[in-house]
Amino acid sequence: MNKEQAEKRRKIMSRSILLGHCVCDPRKPCPCPNFMDFDVCECAGEKLPTAKSAGKIKLTEYVKSAGCASKIAKKELFEMIKGLPDIKDSRVLLGSNSGDDAGVVVFPGDSKQAMVLTVDVFAPSVDDPYTFGQISAANSVSDIYAMGAKPWSALSIIGFPSSLLPNSVMREILRGGIDKMQEAGISVVGGHSINDENIKCGFAVFGYCERDKYIRNAGARQGDAIVLTKPLGVGIAAFAGQIGQADKKTLKQIADSMKSLNKTSSELMLKHGVHAATDVTGYSLLGHMSEIVKNSKVEAEIDFDAIPLFDGIRDLSRKGICPGAVERNREAVPASILDLSGISEPQQSIVFCPETSGGLLVFMPVKNAGKYVCELRRRGISSAAIIGRVTGKSPKGFIRVVTKHKEEFNPIKIKLEKDMKKKTEVKKETACCAVEGAQLSGKSSSLPSQSASDTFGSYMSAVMAPGAIDAKHKKLMALALSVATKCEPCIKINTDGAREAGATDAEISEAVAIGIAFGGAPTAMFYNTVKNN
């Protein structure tokens, strides 16, 4: 550190210490845990050791939910936005209340053209930064293609932990997105960035079409064929990758699919007389299809056996390797408009799987569907398939999913391997402050009797029970005291207990910092040793 950097640190930290809070993150004290652990002041622009390392960065290690699985659950989202004012503007042809893939607004004047507007942002579903940028761009522009419109320009949006990861990672994400947008004939004219603990990237995309020629997620007709242009299973494979259960071939397959544009599928669906369309993304095949059958007041039958799947998805679903978004997507579609009695639980997980940059779901005349699929395959979209048909009318919409191979998707019982069992076994340690008292024999005159130990255990149980202070804050207080008194088992037990009670990493770090503040430099050295061990 040179003299100028040292002076910058001194000025910033002296102000933070005077205020009693970090000036960059008021939730933290000053000195903050990162300063105590790594001698790094992020407020002074210093990078954590991980940000300086030249090792390969895996983006999915920095996210909670990958890809479009990071979206707010559809059912919960509708509750959040309920009651917002309706759009009353003659210039708006389609607004948010329509539930379509994009908004449509007329151009000023007597123009016969309309603007088509959309925005999409999500967390990484792959590890490579450049590929994530490509996928983010392809996913964002997909809404424009689903509306049958032509994209024109875009703005980037990125959230990035600038003190945690090297600057080159963010640059590669944006470069991937810009290159993919250029492939689509789109100029990225600017953007916005946020210093965020969680990585996310997306684009606001502007397109255009004739005022009365945009395609909606409504208008499906009796007798229509239903075409899907990309395989299913991205969410399952991405989740499997996060927990080390996906092979490289499957992960490459989904990455190649996610970064491919829906441009050709969109252009050809217009040529072959599309009636309704949407793109299949985070809310799953049935989640997006339910909107079309509801808006069109039709009944549809899906042949599960005709649905294209990525390699390995069948076995992953049979093993129950599915992200939590599967359940959220299932809850968002009313059971009254579904008949899934003919398919197995793993098959249901696939049709409710969150997709990222998925294919187009197209409803068109059956006489044109075969030609559409053949032309798509000739153009390199080899997985395109007719997966169902519209069988009749229904006032509230209805979907039935059928299969002839239900037994091939029966669940597989997973047996834990020996090394996995070791990982799942919890080593029981007894701390001096543990609720369960140490089981002492009482034979040594230097130790309390068993009855005394039991009495202390009962006392601890009563003290740590929720009362005027809730369980989470009692665990945080216990953690701070554990650090200050240098009790290693106590630190482990109370850290786990605080997390189980709902404490965030930031709250745990502050509790640790309080303990260090009361214990002084020797306590800081002790805690760092415990943490490293």
C-alpha positions, -999 to 999 in steps of 0.1 A, spaced: 0 0 0 15 33 -10 13 66 10 -17 79 -10 -37 48 -4 -28 47 32 -40 83 37 -72 76 18 -79 47 42 -71 68 73 -95 96 63 -124 73 55 -119 50 85 -115 79 110 -149 92 98 -165 58 101 -151 52 136 -163 86 147 -198 78 135 -198 43 148 -209 29 115 -192 20 82 -199 49 58 -203 24 29 -226 -1 47 -242 14 79 -252 -21 90 -216 -28 98 -193 -14 125 -159 1 118 -135 -16 118 -157 -41 99 -152 -79 99 -135 -78 65 -109 -53 78 -103 -74 109 -100 -106 88 -82 -94 57 -68 -59 65 -90 -46 37 -111 -13 37 -136 -17 10 -148 19 15 -113 31 4 -116 11 -28 -95 -18 -16 -103 -53 -30 -107 -85 -10 -82 -112 -16 -107 -132 -37 -110 -102 -60 -73 -101 -67 -69 -138 -73 -63 -149 -109 -81 -183 -104 -111 -193 -124 -143 -176 -112 -175 -197 -110 -204 -174 -111 -230 -199 -98 -211 -200 -65 -221 -164 -59 -259 -168 -63 -287 -184 -43 -309 -193 -73 -296 -197 -108 -311 -181 -139 -348 -174 -141 -353 -195 -110 -342 -163 -92 -374 -146 -102 -401 -138 -75 -427 -166 -75 -455 -157 -99 -482 -162 -73 -464 -140 -48 -456 -114 -75 -493 -110 -83 -500 -103 -46 -472 -77 -45 -485 -57 -75 -522 -61 -67 -538 -27 -63 -513 -7 -84 -531 19 -106 -543 8 -140 -528 25 -171 -551 50 -186 -533 62 -216 -546 61 -252 -510 57 -264 -506 23 -246 -519 -6 -267 -507 -32 -242 -497 -26 -206 -486 -46 -176 -522 -56 -168 -524 -76 -200 -498 -101 -188 -481 -102 -222 -444 -107 -228 -439 -70 -236 -456 -36 -235 -468 -20 -268 -470 18 -272 -478 38 -303 -453 61 -319 -461 98 -318 -479 113 -348 -496 92 -375 -470 65 -376 -483 30 -384 -455 16 -362 -457 7 -325 -429 4 -299 -425 -29 -281 -408 -26 -248 -394 -52 -223 -369 -57 -195 -354 -88 -180 -328 -93 -153 -317 -125 -136 -288 -143 -118 -262 -165 -135 -272 -200 -146 -236 -208 -159 -202 -202 -144 -185 -185 -173 -189 -147 -173 -189 -142 -211 -215 -170 -216 -237 -155 -189 -237 -122 -207 -247 -139 -239 -275 -158 -222 -287 -126 -204 -290 -108 -238 -307 -137 -256 -332 -141 -227 -340 -103 -227 -346 -100 -264 -367 -132 -264 -398 -113 -253 -395 -91 -284 -393 -122 -306 -423 -138 -288 -444 -107 -297 -435 -111 -334 -416 -78 -333 -382 -67 -345 -356 -56 -318 -339 -23 -324 -318 -11 -294 -311 -20 -258 -298 -7 -224 -278 -30 -200 -285 -35 -163 -260 -52 -140 -256 -58 -103 -220 -67 -94 -200 -72 -61 -172 -49 -71 -151 -55 -40 -155 -93 -42 -147 -101 -78 -122 -88 -103 -132 -59 -126 -125 -82 -156 -155 -105 -146 -180 -77 -150 -163 -66 -183 -167 -101 -197 -204 -103 -187 -211 -71 -205 -189 -81 -235 -209 -113 -239 -242 -94 -238 -231 -68 -263 -217 -94 -287 -250 -114 -286 -270 -82 -291 -249 -74 -321 -257 -109 -335 -294 -99 -331 -287 -66 -349 -292 -46 -318 -271 -17 -305 -265 -15 -267 -265 23 -263 -258 25 -225 -268 10 -192 -268 11 -155 -247 -7 -128 -252 -13 -91 -227 -24 -65 -246 -55 -53 -236 -86 -32 -255 -108 -57 -246 -109 -94 -274 -102 -118 -275 -90 -154 -302 -81 -180 -313 -57 -206 -341 -33 -214 -349 -39 -250 -368 -16 -275 -384 -31 -306 -410 -22 -331 -438 -37 -352 -469 -26 -371 -495 -12 -348 -519 -41 -353 -495 -70 -361 -480 -79 -327 -486 -114 -314 -501 -120 -279 -504 -148 -254 -540 -150 -264 -559 -160 -296 -553 -198 -297 -581 -216 -316 -597 -250 -315 -577 -274 -336 -544 -255 -333 -512 -274 -330 -488 -265 -302 -451 -262 -311 -421 -259 -287 -388 -247 -302 -362 -256 -275 -359 -285 -250 -369 -283 -213 -349 -288 -182 -326 -258 -178 -336 -251 -142 -331 -287 -132 -297 -290 -149 -285 -256 -135 -295 -266 -100 -278 -300 -104 -247 -282 -115 -247 -260 -84 -247 -291 -62 -223 -311 -83 -248 -336 -98 -248 -326 -135 -223 -338 -161 -204 -315 -183 -222 -326 -215 -256 -315 -200 -243 -282 -188 -228 -274 -222 -261 -284 -239 -281 -260 -217 -255 -232 -221 -256 -235 -259 -294 -235 -260 -298 -206 -236 -274 -184 -256 -291 -191 -289 -316 -165 -301 -352 -171 -309 -349 -149 -339 -355 -176 -366 -383 -192 -346 -401 -158 -344 -396 -149 -381 -409 -183 -393 -439 -184 -369 -451 -152 -386 -446 -168 -420 -467 -199 -410 -497 -181 -395 -492 -180 -357 -523 -174 -336 -507 -170 -302 -472 -173 -287 -450 -167 -257 -415 -177 -246 -410 -203 -220 -389 -189 -192 -389 -188 -154 -425 -197 -148 -422 -231 -167 -440 -246 -196 -473 -250 -179 -470 -216 -161 -467 -198 -194 -491 -221 -213 -518 -216 -186 -519 -179 -195 -525 -187 -232 -553 -212 -225 -569 -189 -200 -568 -158 -222 -580 -178 -253 -606 -198 -233 -595 -231 -248 -586 -266 -236 -552 -281 -246 -537 -315 -245 -499 -320 -242 -482 -352 -251 -453 -354 -226 -435 -380 -247 -432 -354 -276 -416 -328 -254 -379 -324 -262 -356 -327 -231 -319 -320 -225 -297 -351 -219 -299 -363 -183 -330 -345 -173 -351 -376 -170 -328 -392 -144 -322 -360 -125 -359 -355 -121 -364 -391 -111 -338 -385 -83 -357 -355 -71 -329 -331 -81 -351 -301 -88 -349 -264 -77 -374 -249 -52 -389 -228 -81 -406 -260 -93 -429 -260 -63 -435 -222 -66 -444 -226 -103 -468 -255 -94 -486 -233 -68 -490 -205 -93 -512 -225 -117 -547 -233 -103 -552 -270 -99 -587 -266 -113 -574 -259 -148 -550 -289 -148 -552 -326 -153 -519 -341 -144 -532 -375 -132 -517 -393 -161 -481 -383 -155 -456 -391 -127 -442 -367 -101 -408 -364 -119 -427 -356 -151 -446 -330 -133 -413 -315 -121 -402 -311 -157 -433 -293 -169 -430 -270 -140 -393 -265 -143 -381 -229 -145 -364 -223 -179 -339 -196 -187 -339 -182 -223 -362 -210 -233 -379 -216 -266 -410 -202 -281 -444 -218 -274 -464 -214 -306 -501 -220 -314 -508 -222 -351 -530 -241 -376 -523 -278 -376 -519 -277 -414 -489 -253 -410 -473 -267 -379 -455 -296 -397 -440 -272 -422 -430 -248 -395 -411 -275 -376 -395 -289 -407 -382 -255 -417 -369 -248 -382 -350 -280 -382 -335 -272 -417 -324 -239 -402 -305 -257 -373 -332 -257 -346 -332 -294 -343 -352 -298 -311 -384 -281 -324 -414 -303 -320 -452 -304 -320 -460 -312 -284 -498 -309 -283 -530 -296 -297 -560 -274 -288 -589 -299 -283 -618 -276 -276 -632 -246 -258 -631 -240 -220 -644 -208 -202 -615 -207 -178 -589 -226 -198 -577 -261 -192 -545 -282 -198 -543 -320 -198 -509 -337 -199 -507 -374 -211 -480 -400 -215 -475 -436 -226 -443 -440 -206 -451 -430 -171 -432 -460 -156 -400 -447 -172 -402 -417 -150 -409 -434 -117 -389 -418 -88 -354 -433 -80 -345 -438 -43 -311 -423 -37 -287 -442 -14 -261 -420 2 -225 -430 -5 -202 -435 24 -184 -402 19 -218 -384 15 -229 -399 48 -198 -386 65 -206 -351 51 -242 -352 64 -232 -365 99 -230 -337 124 -202 -339 148 -217 -332 182 -197 -308 203 -207 -297 237 -200 -261 246 -199 -246 281 -230 -226 272 -248 -254 253 -285 -260 262 -278 -297 267 -254 -299 297 -222 -319 294 -228 -355 305 -203 -357 334 -197 -389 354 -192 -371 387 -163 -394 396 -138 -366 396 -140 -343 426 -129 -314 404 -160 -316 382 -196 -309 392 -219 -338 397 -243 -350 370 -272 -334 388 -254 -300 389 -247 -304 352 -284 -311 345 -294 -281 366 -271 -259 346 -285 -273 314 -321 -265 325 -310 -230 335 -295 -225 300 -326 -238 283 -347 -213 302 -323 -184 296 -321 -191 258 -358 -197 253 -376 -169 233 -391 -143 256 -389 -105 256 -359 -110 233 -366 -134 204 -345 -165 196 -325 -149 168 -313 -120 188 -305 -142 219 -283 -164 196 -265 -133 182 -259 -121 218 -246 -156 227 -223 -155 197 -208 -122 206 -202 -134 242 -187 -167 228 -162 -146 207 -153 -123 236 -148 -153 260 -129 -173 234 -150 -204 236 -145 -222 203 -173 -248 206 -196 -220 217 -188 -200 185 -197 -229 163 -229 -238 181 -242 -202 183 -232 -194 147 -253 -224 135 -281 -215 160 -282 -179 148 -285 -191 112 -312 -215 120 -331 -187 138 -330 -166 106 -299 -144 112 -282 -131 80 -245 -133 74 -243 -95 79 -260 -98 113 -236 -127 123 -206 -106 112 -218 -77 134 -222 -99 164 -187 -113 159 -174 -77 156 -190 -67 189 -173 -97 206 -139 -87 191 -145 -51 201 -149 -61 238 -121 -87 237 -95 -67 219 -67 -77 196 -60 -112 212 -97 -120 206 -94 -110 170 -65 -133 165 -83 -161 183 -114 -157 162 -95 -157 129 -78 -189 139 -112 -205 147 -127 -193 115 -98 -206 94 -100 -240 111 
